[in-house]
Amino acid sequence: MANALEYRDVAFSYGEESGFRMEHLNFSVQEGEFVAVLGHNGSGKSTLARLANGLLTPDSGEISVFGVPLTGKNLFDIRKQVGIVFQNPDSQAVASIVEDDVAFGAENVGLPRKEIGERIGFALRAVGMEDYRTATISRLSGGQKQRVAIAGVLALKPRVMILDESTAMLDPRGRREIVEVVKELNEKEGVTVMLITHFMEEALLASRAVVMNRGEIVMQDTPEGIFRRGEELICYNLALPRIGEIARRLRGGGMDVADALDVNTLAEEIAKCVS
């Protein structure tokens, strides 16, 4: 399968005073893959996202999107293929009414009016907001606003969607809803997803997880494989998902339970110990 995104020997710095330096980064995301990128603040997660569609330019190295090197001359075409949803939905809204906001990107690339209408319908259905087409955005909940932000990206029909801490400002229910919507887009629409998050539970829905630290990718595995290396995660200032932490504490209290990353597995492990 082809690579949707590929970083080859990429270096980037915000300047000497920032203290951040990414060097010799080599990383790829396959078409149709769902990758979670984990790391503490300042680890390079958002830098990775912004490099993917030209919001940042590498100091050296090359970034390719579906085999096409990203350059200053093809940014317009690349950004139609790679969409980013950011952390704060209020900062992304450009119109007061939902359908106008979702249409904004499609209008900017000059699509015919009929096609724009079709894309608005497709995008709102995909995120479960079709009943809010004429709603006022300021009256929506945080989770609903973020769904609208995702719909605005979807209306461009990108082949890659990057969520850059897109659930950070939501409550647990809102976070769960957004990640489930993205998972469904990945499975049903074939959208390649890069989910950048510091919520460990969200990463469990991905097919692959990577951990970043100081501009480097320091761990790569399935989410389950990553979380079984709990002591290493702690070294990178990351925590286990809540269920995994409960299992770890039970072991610390003398109960011989195996690692568990879902409620049913943990319940079975506890049952074995008390039977």
GUNU-636427 format. One record per residue: x, y, z of N, C-alpha, C in turn. Coordinates in pm, whole numbers, plus 50000, padded with zeros to 5 digits. Each point is the difference from the previous one (the first is absolute). Example, Ala and Ser with C-alpha at 12.3 -4.5 7.8 and 13.67 -1.06 7.14 Angstrom:
2
- 51319/49431/50780/49911/50119/50000/50090/50120/50000 $
- 49965/50105/49928/50082/50119/50006/49923/50109/50073 $
END
This chain:
275
- 50084/49881/50000/49916/50119/50000/50088/50125/50000 $
- 49956/50103/49928/50081/50122/49986/50000/50080/50130 $
- 50105/50081/50014/50007/50091/50114/49916/50124/49973 $
- 49914/50035/50094/49926/50125/49989/50090/50118/50037 $
- 50076/49982/50107/50094/50102/50046/50136/49937/50019 $
- 50104/50070/49961/50136/49949/50023/50093/50117/50033 $
- 50069/49987/50111/50101/50096/50044/50137/49934/49982 $
- 50084/50061/49919/50132/49941/49974/50110/50094/50048 $
- 50069/49956/50106/50116/50073/50054/49965/50147/50027 $
- 49885/50022/50063/49948/50135/50022/50063/50064/50124 $
- 50041/50125/49986/50050/50079/50112/49919/50128/50009 $
- 49974/50044/50124/49924/50124/50019/50032/50059/50136 $
- 50005/50133/50006/50021/50070/50126/49921/50129/50000 $
- 49949/50038/50119/49933/50129/50015/50098/50111/50033 $
- 50129/49967/50004/50103/50097/50036/50074/49955/50124 $
- 50120/50048/50016/50084/49957/50112/49935/50027/50135 $
- 49931/50113/50011/49942/50036/50129/49887/49907/50043 $
- 49939/49929/49904/49887/49912/50033/50045/49873/50072 $
- 50123/49957/49972/50049/49876/50060/49948/49875/49933 $
- 49915/50016/49896/49944/49883/49929/50076/49978/49870 $
- 50035/49875/49975/50069/49965/49877/49958/49862/49953 $
- 49950/49991/49879/49969/49872/49937/50109/49973/49897 $
- 50063/49883/50006/50108/49967/49909/49984/49858/49946 $
- 50028/49983/49870/50005/49868/49937/49876/49917/50030 $
- 49883/50064/49991/49875/49928/50025/49961/49921/49876 $
- 49979/49870/50018/49950/49914/49893/49875/49929/50051 $
- 49890/50022/49928/49871/49952/50049/49903/49995/49882 $
- 49911/49901/50000/49900/49993/49893/49868/49948/50054 $
- 49893/50039/49932/49864/49955/50030/49943/49942/49873 $
- 49954/49875/50006/49947/49935/49880/49859/50050/49970 $
- 49964/49994/49873/49866/50037/49958/49898/49912/50071 $
- 49899/50062/50059/49895/49927/50070/50033/49966/50144 $
- 50118/50037/50047/50041/49966/50136/49942/50101/50100 $
- 49986/49957/50125/49959/50086/50111/50113/49996/50102 $
- 50076/50110/50006/50117/50007/50088/49976/50101/50110 $
- 50029/49961/50123/49994/50092/50114/50141/50046/50033 $
- 50018/50130/50018/50130/50057/50035/49990/50053/50142 $
- 50082/49945/50089/49997/50033/50142/50127/50073/50040 $
- 49990/50078/50107/50117/50069/50051/49960/50113/50091 $
- 50089/50039/50090/49971/50111/50090/50009/50131/49925 $
- 49960/50108/50064/50008/50133/49937/50144/50032/49961 $
- 50017/50046/49877/50133/50034/49951/50077/49884/49941 $
- 49934/49885/49986/50070/49881/49948/50016/50003/49848 $
- 49917/50080/49931/50010/50009/49855/49877/49950/49927 $
- 49895/49964/50074/49880/49945/49936/49937/50100/49902 $
- 49976/50122/50047/49936/50099/49914/50091/50044/49887 $
- 50129/50000/50024/50095/50031/49893/49988/49898/49889 $
- 49988/49874/50037/49983/49892/49902/49876/50026/49914 $
- 49891/50043/50064/49876/50028/49928/50014/50117/49905 $
- 50056/50107/50048/50009/50122/49918/50098/49987/49884 $
- 50098/49914/50015/50091/49973/49888/49930/49924/49888 $
- 49895/49925/50035/49937/49911/49903/49927/50073/49888 $
- 49952/50121/50026/49930/50071/49891/50056/50140/49976 $
- 50124/50020/50041/50069/50123/49964/49975/50118/50090 $
- 49934/49981/50114/49985/50110/50095/50136/50035/50060 $
- 50089/49900/50006/50140/50021/50034/50085/49943/49888 $
- 50117/50058/49980/50091/49954/49895/50125/49941/50065 $
- 50038/49878/49965/50119/49941/50062/50127/50076/49965 $
- 50095/49999/50091/50130/50061/49972/50076/49918/49897 $
- 49980/49868/50004/50061/49911/49903/49921/49871/49996 $
- 50029/49916/49903/49923/49877/49982/49882/50022/49909 $
- 49918/49896/49985/49888/50006/49906/49876/49935/50058 $
- 49885/50062/49973/49871/49944/50039/49920/49975/49873 $
- 49945/49879/49988/49921/49964/49882/49859/49964/50041 $
- 49905/50036/49914/49860/49966/50019/49957/49916/49882 $
- 49970/49873/50026/49968/49903/49895/50107/50001/49890 $
- 50124/50004/50044/50113/49990/49908/50043/50131/49936 $
- 49926/50109/50024/50033/50129/49939/50071/50087/50104 $
- 50124/50041/49974/50071/50086/50095/49926/50131/50023 $
- 49988/50039/50127/49933/50125/50037/50096/50117/49975 $
- 49956/50095/49919/50081/50118/49971/49911/50124/50011 $
- 50064/50116/49993/49924/50124/50004/49908/50016/49880 $
- 50029/49929/49893/49923/50016/49877/49873/49916/49997 $
- 49993/49895/50083/49882/49913/49994/49921/49998/50132 $
- 50020/50102/50083/49930/50005/50129/49849/49996/49985 $
- 49947/50068/49901/49855/50006/49980/49944/49860/49978 $
- 50064/49924/49913/49953/49864/49971/50020/49907/50120 $
- 50113/50015/50069/50028/49915/50116/49897/50024/50110 $
- 49964/50124/50023/49906/50031/50109/49859/49955/49970 $
- 49969/49973/49874/49872/49938/49968/50000/49853/50037 $
- 50118/49941/50007/50012/49858/50032/50024/49974/50148 $
- 50062/50097/50069/50034/49983/50142/49930/50109/50080 $
- 49898/49962/50075/49926/50095/50081/50036/49988/50146 $
- 50007/50114/50071/50033/50000/50142/49886/50062/50080 $
- 49962/49931/50107/49903/50053/50096/50077/50034/50127 $
- 49990/50125/50044/50081/50045/50114/49924/49986/50132 $
- 50065/50047/50106/49951/49977/50135/49873/50077/50033 $
- 49997/50128/49966/49890/50087/50042/49900/50020/49887 $
- 49879/49941/50010/49903/50014/49889/49956/50144/49977 $
- 50001/50083/50106/49958/50139/49984/50095/50078/49909 $
- 50128/49965/50004/50098/50072/49919/49996/49957/49854 $
- 49928/49891/49969/49993/49950/49863/49875/50046/49927 $
- 49900/50045/50076/49874/50040/49937/50019/50131/49922 $
- 49948/50002/49878/50012/50120/49916/49863/50057/49962 $
- 49895/49932/50043/49864/50047/49971/49913/49973/50123 $
- 49885/50065/50006/49914/49984/50117/49903/49884/49987 $
- 49971/49958/49878/49905/49891/49975/50077/49875/49956 $
- 49956/49885/50047/50072/49875/49977/50028/49975/49853 $
- 49898/50004/49913/50021/49964/49860/50095/50097/49930 $
- 49997/50128/50040/50091/50098/49941/50144/49972/50041 $
- 50018/49959/50125/50134/49970/50049/50057/49878/49930 $
- 49918/49897/49984/50045/49876/49935/50033/50026/49852 $
- 49927/50093/49939/50019/50029/49858/50124/50082/49971 $
- 50056/50066/50101/50104/50099/49978/50120/49946/49921 $
- 50054/49887/50042/50117/49945/49933/49969/49959/49857 $
- 49885/49936/49979/49961/49956/49866/49980/50120/49907 $
- 49945/50108/50055/49982/50121/49918/50136/50060/49962 $
- 50094/49995/50092/50132/50059/49975/50078/49928/49892 $
- 49972/49873/49978/50071/49928/49893/49922/50004/49869 $
- 49889/50077/49998/49930/50027/49875/49911/49889/49949 $
- 49945/49919/50089/49911/49893/49956/49866/50058/49955 $
- 49932/49933/49905/49868/50047/49955/49900/49998/50116 $
- 49904/50090/49995/49903/50016/50110/49928/49868/50031 $
- 49960/49928/49896/49928/49874/50021/50086/49900/50076 $
- 50128/49991/49959/50089/49906/50067/50026/50041/50144 $
- 50008/50130/50025/50020/50047/50137/49883/49955/50088 $
- 49879/50014/49948/49882/49957/50075/50004/49852/50031 $
- 50044/49920/49901/50009/49855/50021/50105/49967/50105 $
- 50110/50075/49999/50107/49973/50095/49962/50041/50142 $
- 49923/50108/50011/49951/50040/50132/49914/49888/50058 $
- 49911/49946/49919/49914/49891/50045/50081/49878/50040 $
- 50096/49963/49916/50086/49884/50030/50075/50019/50132 $
- 50060/50119/50017/50083/50025/50118/49917/50002/50128 $
- 49885/50063/49995/49915/50007/50120/49942/49864/50036 $
- 49966/49921/49900/49953/49863/50029/50112/49918/50064 $
- 50122/50017/49949/50113/49921/50048/50028/50025/50148 $
- 49976/50122/50046/50028/50032/50141/49874/50006/50086 $
- 49886/49959/49943/49876/49996/50076/49942/50136/50034 $
- 50020/50098/49913/49951/50136/50026/49904/50049/49893 $
- 49939/49909/49924/49913/50043/49891/49877/50077/50050 $
- 49955/49974/50122/49884/50070/50054/50033/50141/50048 $
- 50128/50036/49995/50045/50131/50048/50049/50089/49886 $
- 49959/49969/49880/50052/50069/49882/49980/50151/50008 $
- 49888/50045/50051/49973/50143/50006/50014/50056/50143 $
- 50064/49923/50088/50017/50044/50139/50106/50108/50011 $
- 49991/50079/50106/50101/50101/50031/50115/49934/50076 $
- 50121/50012/49951/50114/49929/50057/50024/50039/50146 $
- 49982/50126/50033/50028/50044/50137/49910/49934/50103 $
- 49888/49942/49956/49907/49936/50092/50025/49849/50014 $
- 50099/49948/49930/50029/49857/50006/50091/49968/50118 $
- 50001/49874/50040/50092/49955/50104/50140/49990/49942 $
- 50099/49984/50089/50138/49987/49953/50018/49882/49906 $
- 49940/49887/50034/50010/49882/49915/49935/50021/49865 $
- 49885/50068/49999/49931/50028/49874/50081/50096/49913 $
- 50061/50100/50063/50084/50093/49925/50118/49927/49935 $
- 50057/49906/50073/50114/49927/49944/49955/49909/49886 $
- 49879/49947/50009/49945/49921/49889/49985/50087/49876 $
- 49955/50124/50020/49987/50093/49887/50137/50031/49941 $
- 50101/50016/50086/50136/50026/49950/50049/49882/49917 $
- 49971/49878/50045/50037/49881/49923/49925/49996/49868 $
- 49871/50036/50004/49920/50002/49877/50057/50099/49899 $
- 50049/50115/50048/50059/50098/49909/50121/49946/49928 $
- 50079/49918/50071/50114/49935/49936/49953/49891/49905 $
- 49900/49924/50044/49949/49890/49917/49938/50048/49869 $
- 49943/50120/50001/49938/50053/49879/50100/50015/49886 $
- 50127/50009/50035/50105/50005/49897/50036/49860/49952 $
- 49942/49898/50066/50027/49859/49970/50151/49970/50000 $
- 50067/50031/50111/50143/49972/50007/50025/49850/50009 $
- 50114/49958/49955/50037/49860/50011/50067/49971/50135 $
- 50047/50108/50064/50064/49989/50132/49937/50101/50093 $
- 49964/49955/50121/49949/50092/50101/50091/49993/50122 $
- 50046/50116/50044/50084/50009/50119/49923/50074/50108 $
- 49988/49938/50117/49936/50065/50113/50108/50038/50099 $
- 50025/50130/50011/50109/50050/50084/49943/50041/50136 $
- 50000/49906/50095/49944/50023/50134/49856/50049/49990 $
- 49925/49946/49904/49866/50050/49970/49898/49973/50109 $
- 50030/49912/50094/49906/49970/50108/50043/50060/50133 $
- 50110/50075/50001/50059/50046/50126/49906/50088/50082 $
- 49912/50075/49935/49914/50092/50072/49861/49943/50028 $
- 49981/49871/49972/49869/49938/50016/49993/49917/50128 $
- 49878/49975/50046/49982/49912/50115/50014/49855/49952 $
- 50008/49903/50092/50021/49860/49960/49900/49949/49897 $
- 49873/50036/50016/49899/49955/49904/50026/50060/49862 $
- 50030/50130/49998/50028/50066/49872/50122/49941/49932 $
- 50106/49970/50079/50121/49938/49943/49966/49866/49937 $
- 49923/49921/50072/49964/49867/49950/49920/50010/49871 $
- 49906/50093/49994/49918/50016/49880/50084/50037/49879 $
- 50093/50094/50018/50083/50046/49888/50090/49888/49949 $
- 50063/49927/50091/50090/49892/49958/49923/49889/49931 $
- 49878/49972/50046/49918/49898/49935/49961/50043/49858 $
- 49970/50130/49982/49969/50051/49866/50120/49982/49908 $
- 50118/50033/50049/50121/49989/49918/50030/49854/49968 $
- 49981/49912/50096/50022/49857/49978/49907/49948/49890 $
- 49876/50047/50002/49903/49958/49898/50039/50053/49861 $
- 50049/50124/49995/50046/50055/49873/50116/49919/49944 $
- 50088/49957/50088/50113/49918/49959/49954/49866/49944 $
- 49905/49937/50067/49957/49866/49962/49905/50000/49880 $
- 49909/50099/49994/49897/49998/49895/50037/50083/49878 $
- 50074/50109/50021/50035/50089/49889/50144/49981/49955 $
- 50078/49923/50075/50139/49976/49963/50091/50119/50022 $
- 49958/50095/50085/50082/50119/50027/50120/49960/50087 $
- 50118/50037/49958/50120/49978/50080/49998/50098/50117 $
- 50026/49951/50120/49987/50083/50120/50130/50003/50080 $
- 50042/50122/50037/50106/50017/50099/49937/50074/50118 $
- 49986/49929/50111/49939/50056/50120/50109/50039/50099 $
- 50015/50130/50023/50101/50049/50093/49930/50029/50132 $
- 50044/49934/50106/49927/50009/50126/50092/49973/50119 $
- 49957/50045/50117/50067/49958/50122/49903/49920/50089 $
- 49881/49966/49943/49906/49914/50070/50026/49855/49958 $
- 50050/49921/50093/50043/49864/49967/49885/49913/49950 $
- 49879/50020/50056/49886/49917/49960/49968/50017/49852 $
- 50020/50119/49946/49970/50025/49859/50090/49916/49908 $
- 50123/49982/50042/50096/49928/49916/49963/49854/49981 $
- 49918/49945/50090/49964/49859/49990/49918/49968/49875 $
- 49939/50103/49940/49920/49978/49879/50086/49998/49873 $
- 50125/50039/50011/50088/50006/49883/50056/49861/49968 $
- 50047/49985/49877/50065/49874/49962/50148/50002/50035 $
- 50057/50120/50016/50141/50015/50036/50015/50124/50087 $
- 50093/49994/50093/50027/50115/50085/50149/50029/49998 $
- 50035/50129/50002/50139/50040/50010/50012/50098/50116 $
- 50114/50000/50064/50027/50091/50111/50114/50092/49960 $
- 49977/50131/50019/50103/50098/49969/50059/50059/50128 $
- 50128/50034/49994/50068/50065/50112/50112/50086/49943 $
- 49999/50129/50030/50103/50093/49956/50026/49993/49849 $
- 49892/49996/49924/50011/50001/49855/50035/49868/49936 $
- 50008/49892/50079/50033/49868/49947/49883/49904/50022 $
- 49989/49902/49911/49907/49890/50023/50078/49893/50076 $
- 49957/49975/50125/50076/49912/50089/49936/49863/50019 $
- 49871/49987/49962/49932/49872/50010/49900/49987/49887 $
- 49988/49881/49942/49899/49970/49898/49952/49858/50021 $
- 49867/49981/50001/49945/49866/50020/49849/50011/49987 $
- 49930/49888/50019/49855/50009/50017/49974/50074/50131 $
- 49883/50060/50017/49972/50066/50128/50019/49905/50119 $
- 49955/49875/49983/50014/49903/50109/50147/49976/50030 $
- 50081/49988/49896/50143/49978/50019/50067/50117/50070 $
- 49959/50122/49964/50054/50119/50065/49966/50001/50149 $
- 49874/49972/50031/49956/50014/50138/50048/49887/50091 $
- 50047/49891/49939/50059/49895/50083/50141/50036/50045 $
- 50053/50109/49944/50133/50048/50039/49983/50120/50094 $
- 49923/49976/50106/49957/50106/50090/50113/50081/50060 $
- 50107/49932/50042/50110/50073/50063/50067/50095/49902 $
- 50010/49959/49873/50059/50090/49899/49913/50123/49979 $
- 49866/49979/50000/49909/50114/49984/50020/50102/50110 $
- 50017/49951/50122/50020/50090/50113/50127/50083/49980 $
- 50103/49939/49942/50125/50073/49973/49977/50117/49906 $
- 49898/49987/49912/49970/50107/49905/49884/50088/50048 $
- 49975/49997/50130/49896/50083/50063/49861/49970/49946 $
- 49975/49873/49967/49869/49956/49955/49944/49899/50100 $
- 49869/49986/50000/49935/49908/50093/49930/49889/49922 $
- 49970/49892/50068/49920/49894/49941/49855/50046/49988 $
- 49921/49937/49910/49856/50022/50004/49947/49963/50138 $
- 49887/50055/50038/49950/49981/50136/49989/49853/50038 $
- 49949/49917/49908/49985/49857/50030/50136/49936/50024 $
- 50099/50036/49918/50134/49946/50018/50061/50041/50133 $
- 49972/50125/50041/50051/50048/50128/49936/49926/50116 $
- 49871/49970/49989/49931/49923/50104/50062/49861/50012 $
- 50027/49936/49885/50063/49867/50002/50138/50008/50066 $
- 50075/50104/49970/50133/50015/50058/49993/50017/50151 $
- 49903/50078/50046/49987/50022/50144/49952/49873/50072 $
- 49916/49925/49934/49956/49874/50060/50119/49906/50019 $
- 50088/49997/49901/50120/49917/50014/50088/50051/50114 $
- 50010/50132/50010/50077/50058/50109/49943/49967/50136 $
- 49869/49975/50006/49934/49964/50125/50001/49851/50028 $
- 50065/49924/49910/50013/49857/50025/49906/49911/49920 $
- 49916/50058/49913/49909/49919/49919/50069/49971/49866 $
- 50015/49874/49966/50078/49959/49883/49915/50006/49873 $
- 49967/50124/49956/49923/50017/49877/50094/50035/49886 $
- 49967/49952/49881/50080/50033/49881/49963/50140/49951 $
- 50080/50053/49908/49968/50129/49940/49863/49995/49935 $
- 49922/50105/50018/49866/50006/49941/49976/50141/49949 $
- 49941/50010/49880/49974/50131/49941/49852/50021/49969 $
- 49915/49908/50048/49857/50020/49989/49932/49940/50122 $
- 49879/50043/50027/49930/49963/50123/49977/49850/50009 $
- 49960/49937/49890/49969/49857/50004/50123/49916/50034 $
- 50113/50035/49940/50124/49925/50029/50039/50017/50146 $
- 49990/50122/50051/50035/50023/50141/49907/49922/50092 $
- 49871/49999/49968/49904/49924/50082/50034/49851/50002 $
- 50038/49947/49883/50037/49858/49993/50124/49972/50083 $
- 50097/50092/49995/50123/49982/50077/49973/50002/50151 $
- 49914/50091/50041/49965/50008/50142/49926/49874/50044 $
- 49910/49952/49912/49922/49879/50032/50092/49880/50020 $
- 50105/49991/49917/50096/49888/50014/50067/50003/50137 $
- 50030/50122/50045/50074/50014/50127/49916/49971/50123 $
- 49871/50019/49989/49912/49983/50116/49921/49871/49997 $
- 50013/49924/49891/49923/49874/49989/50070/49888/50075 $
END
